[in-house]
Amino acid sequence: MKHNAIGWFDIYVNDMERAAAFFEAVFDKELEDLTDPTDSRVLMKAFPTDMESYGAGGALVKREGAGPVTGGTIVYFGVEDCLSEQAKVSEAGGKVVQPKTSIGEFGFVSICMDTEGNLFGLSSLQ
């Protein structure tokens, strides 16, 4: 059976409120609480996800004993045009590390850093 390599992603954070506000501001979408009420050691807020559609869902995660690691795996968010979300990163408290750059026939990418020190990418065809 063929399937995409990524089925889910977690972005580790130190401050859930700050991290959620950052991503909600950049993507103009509200994150959904996924926290298990029986386990206070883990807080999760999920990005809007349609499990029937192409792509992977994921969440911000605050877990005791674990935190963000700058320079680790980079998750690329698919967007219409990298410039739109890239423009919101600094306003929301993050940093643009690599502005929109062509990757040839595969479109464009931007590399950004969130308020927690995580690197993440933006990917678009225009």
C-alpha positions as a Markdown table, in Angstrom:
| # | Residue | x | y | z |
|---|---|---|---|---|
| 1 | Met | 0.0 | 0.0 | 0.0 |
| 2 | Lys | 1.3 | 3.4 | -0.9 |
| 3 | His | 1.0 | 6.3 | 1.5 |
| 4 | Asn | 2.7 | 9.6 | 2.3 |
| 5 | Ala | 5.6 | 9.4 | 4.7 |
| 6 | Ile | 4.2 | 11.9 | 7.3 |
| 7 | Gly | 1.0 | 10.9 | 9.1 |
| 8 | Trp | 1.2 | 13.4 | 12.0 |
| 9 | Phe | 3.6 | 16.0 | 13.5 |
| 10 | Asp | 4.2 | 17.4 | 16.9 |
| 11 | Ile | 5.9 | 20.8 | 17.5 |
| 12 | Tyr | 7.3 | 20.9 | 21.0 |
| 13 | Val | 6.8 | 24.2 | 22.9 |
| 14 | Asn | 7.8 | 25.7 | 26.3 |
| 15 | Asp | 4.8 | 28.2 | 26.5 |
| 16 | Met | 1.6 | 26.8 | 25.1 |
| 17 | Glu | -0.3 | 30.1 | 25.2 |
| 18 | Arg | 2.4 | 32.0 | 23.4 |
| 19 | Ala | 3.0 | 29.3 | 20.8 |
| 20 | Ala | -0.7 | 28.9 | 20.1 |
| 21 | Ala | -1.1 | 32.7 | 19.7 |
| 22 | Phe | 1.8 | 32.8 | 17.3 |
| 23 | Phe | 0.6 | 30.1 | 14.9 |
| 24 | Glu | -3.0 | 31.3 | 15.1 |
| 25 | Ala | -1.8 | 34.8 | 14.1 |
| 26 | Val | 0.4 | 33.5 | 11.3 |
| 27 | Phe | -2.2 | 31.2 | 9.8 |
| 28 | Asp | -5.4 | 33.0 | 10.8 |
| 29 | Lys | -6.8 | 29.7 | 12.2 |
| 30 | Glu | -7.8 | 28.7 | 15.7 |
| 31 | Leu | -6.0 | 25.7 | 17.2 |
| 32 | Glu | -8.2 | 23.0 | 18.9 |
| 33 | Asp | -7.5 | 21.7 | 22.4 |
| 34 | Leu | -6.4 | 18.0 | 22.3 |
| 35 | Thr | -5.3 | 17.8 | 25.9 |
| 36 | Asp | -6.1 | 14.6 | 27.8 |
| 37 | Pro | -7.9 | 15.8 | 31.0 |
| 38 | Thr | -6.5 | 12.8 | 32.9 |
| 39 | Asp | -2.9 | 13.6 | 32.1 |
| 40 | Ser | -1.7 | 17.1 | 33.2 |
| 41 | Arg | 1.9 | 16.4 | 32.1 |
| 42 | Val | 0.9 | 16.9 | 28.4 |
| 43 | Leu | -0.8 | 19.8 | 26.8 |
| 44 | Met | -1.8 | 19.7 | 23.1 |
| 45 | Lys | -3.4 | 22.1 | 20.7 |
| 46 | Ala | -4.1 | 20.7 | 17.2 |
| 47 | Phe | -3.9 | 22.5 | 13.9 |
| 48 | Pro | -7.2 | 22.3 | 11.9 |
| 49 | Thr | -7.2 | 18.8 | 10.3 |
| 50 | Asp | -9.4 | 17.0 | 7.9 |
| 51 | Met | -8.3 | 13.4 | 8.0 |
| 52 | Glu | -10.0 | 12.7 | 4.7 |
| 53 | Ser | -7.9 | 15.3 | 2.8 |
| 54 | Tyr | -4.3 | 15.2 | 1.5 |
| 55 | Gly | -1.6 | 16.1 | 4.0 |
| 56 | Ala | -0.8 | 15.4 | 7.6 |
| 57 | Gly | -2.4 | 16.8 | 10.8 |
| 58 | Gly | -0.4 | 17.9 | 13.8 |
| 59 | Ala | -0.3 | 19.7 | 17.1 |
| 60 | Leu | 1.7 | 21.9 | 19.4 |
| 61 | Val | 2.8 | 19.8 | 22.4 |
| 62 | Lys | 4.0 | 20.8 | 25.9 |
| 63 | Arg | 5.3 | 17.8 | 27.7 |
| 64 | Glu | 7.2 | 17.5 | 31.0 |
| 65 | Gly | 10.8 | 16.9 | 30.3 |
| 66 | Ala | 10.7 | 17.7 | 26.6 |
| 67 | Gly | 11.0 | 20.9 | 24.7 |
| 68 | Pro | 11.9 | 22.5 | 21.3 |
| 69 | Val | 15.2 | 21.8 | 19.6 |
| 70 | Thr | 16.4 | 24.5 | 17.1 |
| 71 | Gly | 17.7 | 23.0 | 13.9 |
| 72 | Gly | 15.9 | 19.7 | 14.3 |
| 73 | Thr | 13.3 | 18.3 | 11.8 |
| 74 | Ile | 11.6 | 21.0 | 9.8 |
| 75 | Val | 7.8 | 20.8 | 9.2 |
| 76 | Tyr | 6.7 | 22.6 | 6.0 |
| 77 | Phe | 3.1 | 24.0 | 6.0 |
| 78 | Gly | 1.5 | 24.2 | 2.6 |
| 79 | Val | 0.1 | 27.7 | 1.9 |
| 80 | Glu | -1.1 | 29.6 | -1.1 |
| 81 | Asp | 1.8 | 32.0 | -1.2 |
| 82 | Cys | 4.7 | 32.0 | 1.2 |
| 83 | Leu | 4.9 | 35.8 | 1.3 |
| 84 | Ser | 1.5 | 36.1 | 2.9 |
| 85 | Glu | 2.2 | 34.0 | 6.0 |
| 86 | Gln | 5.9 | 35.0 | 6.0 |
| 87 | Ala | 4.8 | 38.6 | 6.4 |
| 88 | Lys | 2.9 | 37.7 | 9.7 |
| 89 | Val | 5.8 | 35.9 | 11.4 |
| 90 | Ser | 7.7 | 38.9 | 12.8 |
| 91 | Glu | 4.5 | 40.6 | 13.8 |
| 92 | Ala | 3.5 | 37.5 | 15.8 |
| 93 | Gly | 6.9 | 37.4 | 17.6 |
| 94 | Gly | 8.8 | 35.0 | 15.4 |
| 95 | Lys | 11.6 | 35.4 | 12.9 |
| 96 | Val | 12.0 | 34.9 | 9.2 |
| 97 | Val | 15.3 | 32.9 | 8.8 |
| 98 | Gln | 15.2 | 32.5 | 5.0 |
| 99 | Pro | 12.8 | 34.6 | 3.0 |
| 100 | Lys | 10.7 | 33.2 | 0.2 |
| 101 | Thr | 13.1 | 31.3 | -2.2 |
| 102 | Ser | 12.5 | 29.4 | -5.4 |
| 103 | Ile | 13.0 | 25.7 | -5.4 |
| 104 | Gly | 12.5 | 25.4 | -9.2 |
| 105 | Glu | 9.6 | 23.4 | -10.5 |
| 106 | Phe | 8.5 | 22.6 | -6.9 |
| 107 | Gly | 7.6 | 26.2 | -6.1 |
| 108 | Phe | 8.9 | 28.3 | -3.2 |
| 109 | Val | 9.8 | 27.9 | 0.5 |
| 110 | Ser | 10.4 | 30.2 | 3.4 |
| 111 | Ile | 12.1 | 29.1 | 6.6 |
| 112 | Cys | 10.9 | 30.7 | 9.9 |
| 113 | Met | 11.4 | 30.4 | 13.6 |
| 114 | Asp | 8.4 | 30.4 | 16.0 |
| 115 | Thr | 8.3 | 32.0 | 19.5 |
| 116 | Glu | 9.6 | 28.8 | 21.0 |
| 117 | Gly | 12.8 | 28.5 | 18.9 |
| 118 | Asn | 11.4 | 25.9 | 16.5 |
| 119 | Leu | 12.3 | 26.1 | 12.8 |
| 120 | Phe | 9.3 | 25.6 | 10.4 |
| 121 | Gly | 8.8 | 26.0 | 6.7 |
| 122 | Leu | 6.2 | 27.5 | 4.4 |
| 123 | Ser | 5.8 | 25.9 | 1.0 |
| 124 | Ser | 3.8 | 27.2 | -1.9 |
| 125 | Leu | 3.5 | 26.8 | -5.7 |
| 126 | Gln | 3.3 | 30.6 | -6.3 |
